[in-house]
């Protein structure tokens, strides 16, 4: 049995948007502590990523957008040296510090490196414990805590650089993955399935395309409600698409203990969802899955939910 990979990088903890911000470095610490306490860390193959290259980033983002982020980081460095502020605000929710650009490159690189390793047969599947998250990042815009769109990049990379014909992107964050949707909409090679609380952030017009399967659910929906929708809507579309690889935007802020949303999922729901996706991957994709951390802001609920998700990936 091939191992499950675990990708992370120290730079991901240096990105910091300030005191009290929910998307904080402690998120990764909580996950690491949980994996160590439960012994699950010993069952994973830990790997350090390489940064994504300019040409790789351009699979999902414009050259000008990438250059602007690099330029803003250089300008911020000069301001910090001159005694100025340590952060630069990109939108009301998202700022960068001197380490954000490196963290974003490493996070995107983790998703791409994991894709390489899984497709090479070195790993059965992989989980990327990275930040900043990615699914709100659009082709030319950072937003919602996100800088580069790791999952959209990895899906495009599998198609363009590895020659796959069909992949699936699954997003189970409480917020709609509007950036991923913008990047993949209309590409018949990519089936994107998502559920999310609605109406909620972002207040963004949803794209209409045959390859998008959106399941907006009202606040206070329970795990059983989401499971029923997944079985009745996602699963037939996934079976018809027959993806050769599955990419997961793994946000855990739909947990009932997470104040960032008002959905009622618990760890057992994430176990069930992962089992359903793993079964599809086993039937059509030789078990190949790359999962990338998105949201999840209650540290205890996040850590327990990630553990549940990884246990299924690792058959433990």
ZILIN-V6079 format. One record per pair of residues at least 24 apart in sequence whose ideal C-beta (glycine too) atoms are under 7 Angstrom apart, sorted by the first residue. I is the first residue (numbers start at 1). J is the second residue. D is the distance in whole Angstrom. If there is no record, write none. Layout:
[[I:J:D] [I:J:D]]
//
This chain:
[[1:124:7] [2:121:7] [2:123:6] [2:124:4] [3:44:7] [3:45:4] [3:123:6] [3:124:7] [4:44:5] [4:45:7] [4:123:7] [4:124:6] [4:125:5] [4:126:6] [4:127:7] [4:310:7] [4:313:5] [4:314:4] [5:44:7] [5:45:5] [5:47:6] [5:114:6] [5:117:6] [5:123:4] [5:126:4] [6:44:4] [6:45:7] [6:46:5] [6:127:6] [6:129:7] [7:47:5] [7:49:5] [7:110:4] [7:113:7] [7:114:5] [7:126:6] [7:128:4] [7:130:7] [8:129:4] [8:130:6] [9:48:6] [9:49:6] [9:106:4] [9:110:7] [11:99:6] [11:102:5] [11:103:5] [11:106:5] [12:103:5] [12:106:6] [12:107:6] [12:130:5] [12:131:5] [14:99:4] [14:103:6] [15:97:7] [15:99:5] [15:100:5] [15:103:4] [15:131:6] [15:132:6] [16:97:6] [17:87:7] [17:95:5] [18:87:6] [18:95:7] [22:260:6] [22:297:4] [23:131:7] [23:132:7] [23:133:7] [23:145:4] [26:299:6] [27:131:6] [27:296:7] [27:299:7] [27:302:6] [28:129:6] [28:131:6] [30:299:4] [30:302:6] [30:303:4] [31:129:5] [31:302:7] [31:303:5] [31:306:5] [33:303:7] [34:303:4] [34:304:7] [34:306:7] [34:307:5] [35:307:7] [38:307:6] [40:307:6] [40:310:6] [40:311:7] [40:316:7] [43:314:6] [43:316:6] [44:314:7] [45:123:6] [47:113:7] [49:106:5] [49:109:4] [49:110:4] [49:113:5] [50:109:5] [50:113:6] [51:105:4] [51:106:6] [51:109:5] [52:105:5] [52:108:4] [52:109:4] [52:112:6] [56:112:6] [56:153:7] [56:157:7] [57:108:7] [57:148:6] [57:153:7] [59:153:6] [59:156:4] [59:157:6] [59:160:6] [60:139:7] [60:149:5] [60:152:5] [60:153:5] [60:156:6] [60:183:5] [61:139:6] [61:140:7] [61:148:7] [62:139:6] [62:140:5] [65:139:7] [65:140:4] [69:101:6] [69:147:7] [70:101:6] [72:96:7] [73:98:7] [73:101:4] [90:142:5] [91:142:7] [91:143:5] [93:144:6] [93:145:6] [94:142:6] [94:143:6] [94:144:7] [94:145:6] [100:132:7] [100:147:7] [103:131:7] [103:132:6] [104:132:6] [104:147:4] [104:148:5] [106:130:7] [107:131:7] [107:132:7] [107:134:7] [107:148:7] [107:150:6] [108:148:5] [108:150:5] [108:153:6] [111:150:4] [111:151:6] [111:153:6] [111:154:4] [111:290:6] [111:292:5] [112:153:7] [112:154:6] [112:157:5] [114:290:5] [115:154:5] [115:157:6] [115:158:5] [115:290:5] [118:288:5] [118:290:6] [119:158:7] [119:162:5] [119:288:7] [124:287:5] [125:287:7] [125:288:7] [125:289:4] [125:290:7] [125:313:5] [126:290:5] [127:291:5] [127:310:5] [127:313:6] [128:291:7] [128:292:4] [128:293:6] [129:293:5] [130:292:7] [130:293:6] [131:293:7] [133:293:7] [133:294:5] [133:295:6] [134:292:7] [134:294:7] [135:171:6] [135:173:6] [135:177:4] [135:179:6] [135:180:5] [135:249:5] [135:294:5] [136:178:6] [136:179:5] [136:202:7] [137:179:4] [138:179:4] [138:182:5] [139:182:6] [139:183:6] [144:175:7] [144:201:7] [144:202:6] [146:179:6] [149:179:5] [149:180:6] [149:183:6] [150:292:5] [151:180:6] [151:247:5] [151:249:5] [151:292:5] [152:180:5] [152:183:4] [152:184:6] [154:247:5] [154:290:6] [155:184:7] [155:190:5] [155:247:5] [158:245:5] [159:189:5] [164:244:5] [164:245:6] [165:189:6] [165:244:6] [166:241:6] [166:242:6] [166:243:5] [166:244:5] [167:243:5] [167:244:6] [167:245:5] [167:247:6] [168:193:7] [168:238:6] [168:241:6] [168:243:4] [168:246:5] [169:247:5] [169:249:7] [170:246:6] [170:248:5] [170:249:7] [170:277:6] [171:249:4] [172:250:7] [172:251:6] [172:254:7] [172:273:6] [173:249:6] [173:251:3] [173:253:6] [173:294:5] [173:295:5] [174:251:6] [174:253:4] [174:254:4] [174:260:7] [174:261:3] [174:263:6] [174:295:6] [175:200:6] [175:201:5] [175:202:7] [175:295:6] [176:202:7] [176:204:7] [177:249:6] [178:202:5] [178:204:5] [180:249:7] [181:207:5] [181:212:6] [182:207:7] [184:211:7] [185:209:4] [185:212:6] [186:211:7] [187:211:6] [191:237:6] [191:238:7] [191:241:4] [191:243:7] [193:234:5] [193:237:7] [193:238:7] [195:226:6] [195:229:6] [197:261:5] [197:262:6] [197:263:6] [213:237:5] [219:262:4] [220:262:6] [220:264:6] [221:263:6] [221:264:6] [222:264:4] [223:264:6] [223:265:5] [223:266:6] [223:269:3] [226:265:7] [226:269:7] [227:269:7] [227:272:6] [230:273:7] [230:276:6] [235:276:7] [238:280:5] [242:284:5] [243:284:6] [243:285:6] [244:284:7] [244:285:5] [245:285:5] [245:288:5] [246:277:6] [246:280:7] [246:281:5] [246:285:6] [246:288:7] [246:289:5] [247:290:5] [248:277:7] [248:289:7] [248:291:4] [248:292:7] [249:292:6] [249:294:5] [250:291:5] [250:292:6] [250:293:6] [250:294:6] [250:309:6] [251:294:4] [251:295:4] [251:296:6] [252:295:7] [252:296:3] [252:301:7] [252:302:5] [252:305:4] [252:306:7] [253:295:4] [253:296:5] [253:297:6] [255:298:7] [255:301:4] [255:305:6] [257:298:5] [257:301:4] [258:296:7] [258:297:6] [258:298:4] [258:301:6] [259:298:7] [260:295:7] [260:297:5] [267:304:5] [267:305:5] [267:308:4] [270:305:5] [270:308:5] [270:309:5] [271:308:5] [271:312:6] [274:309:5] [274:312:4] [274:313:7] [275:312:5] [278:312:6] [278:313:7] [289:313:7]]
//
